[in-house]
Amino acid sequence: MHRHRFDPVRTLIFLALLAGLLWWLRKRFTRPAEPAPKPTPATVTASEAREILGVSPTSTREEIINAHRRLMQKVHPDAGGTNYLAQQLNEAKRVLLQRP
């Protein structure tokens, strides 16, 4: 009768191949996770929006846009700011530009 010897190298190669196959099967046949819903920024009042952008109640459309642009350059996530601050600025601009 022929006896098989334990070969650690072949065993490790087999386990590596098996792990790769399991990884591929999981990747191929599992559903992707549901993306988390994006938080919507809280609506701000017109007076809060003016305070955020630092504009007066009589400011023009151009002044609002320029104030938004100036502040966004400082707080944009690509410039070291946060998403929250950028969302607040965008919401303030939206509120002020929609007013009659």
C-alpha positions as MATLAB code, in Angstrom:
seq = 'MHRHRFDPVRTLIFLALLAGLLWWLRKRFTRPAEPAPKPTPATVTASEAREILGVSPTSTREEIINAHRRLMQKVHPDAGGTNYLAQQLNEAKRVLLQRP';
ca = [
       0.000    0.000    0.000;
       1.335    3.441   -0.936;
       1.317    6.087    1.759;
       1.049    9.816    0.964;
       3.385   12.116    2.756;
       2.238   15.482    4.032;
       3.675   18.197    1.778;
       3.347   21.647    3.427;
       4.149   23.572    0.231;
       1.449   21.843   -1.792;
      -0.988   22.281    1.085;
      -0.324   26.039    1.222;
      -0.721   26.343   -2.545;
      -4.025   24.470   -2.375;
      -5.288   26.671    0.483;
      -4.286   29.835   -1.406;
      -6.162   28.667   -4.489;
      -9.171   27.759   -2.379;
      -9.132   31.176   -0.677;
      -8.962   32.893   -4.080;
     -11.892   30.839   -5.333;
     -13.963   31.685   -2.264;
     -13.134   35.383   -2.659;
     -14.194   35.296   -6.323;
     -17.436   33.467   -5.500;
     -18.352   35.983   -2.799;
     -17.555   38.901   -5.081;
     -19.508   37.407   -7.970;
     -22.627   36.202   -6.182;
     -23.259   38.563   -3.273;
     -25.446   41.600   -3.625;
     -23.804   44.978   -3.174;
     -24.653   46.749    0.041;
     -27.383   49.364   -0.181;
     -25.830   52.823   -0.264;
     -26.544   54.920    2.779;
     -29.059   57.679    2.086;
     -27.474   61.093    1.775;
     -28.432   63.411    4.592;
     -30.370   66.393    3.372;
     -29.272   69.715    4.776;
     -31.698   71.388    7.119;
     -33.573   74.268    5.584;
     -32.430   77.627    6.873;
     -34.431   80.814    7.099;
     -33.579   83.857    5.008;
     -32.124   85.694    8.017;
     -29.966   82.660    8.902;
     -28.862   82.419    5.275;
     -27.833   86.090    5.258;
     -25.884   85.520    8.471;
     -24.137   82.457    7.040;
     -23.077   84.285    3.881;
     -22.436   87.574    5.640;
     -24.639   89.669    3.350;
     -27.180   92.373    4.111;
     -30.951   92.106    3.579;
     -30.635   94.471    0.591;
     -27.815   92.565   -1.109;
     -28.069   91.920   -4.826;
     -27.952   88.593   -6.603;
     -24.339   89.230   -7.618;
     -23.314   90.055   -4.041;
     -24.862   86.801   -2.818;
     -23.089   84.791   -5.512;
     -19.752   86.510   -4.818;
     -20.069   85.962   -1.053;
     -20.904   82.293   -1.657;
     -17.943   81.860   -4.004;
     -15.517   83.601   -1.615;
     -16.587   81.485    1.360;
     -16.765   78.260   -0.642;
     -13.118   78.662   -1.624;
     -12.276   78.535    2.085;
     -14.599   75.749    3.289;
     -14.812   73.429    0.274;
     -13.853   69.829    1.148;
     -11.098   69.889   -1.510;
      -9.617   72.952    0.216;
      -9.576   71.339    3.653;
     -13.130   72.208    4.702;
     -15.990   69.881    5.493;
     -19.023   68.652    3.590;
     -21.262   70.080    6.304;
     -19.967   73.629    5.868;
     -20.202   73.395    2.080;
     -23.804   72.154    2.367;
     -24.683   75.023    4.683;
     -23.270   77.562    2.225;
     -25.085   75.977   -0.692;
     -28.355   75.909    1.229;
     -27.960   79.565    2.256;
     -27.292   80.573   -1.353;
     -30.288   78.568   -2.580;
     -32.611   80.159   -0.005;
     -31.485   83.701   -0.773;
     -31.607   83.342   -4.545;
     -35.142   81.920   -4.438;
     -36.575   84.865   -2.560;
     -38.871   87.229   -4.522;
];
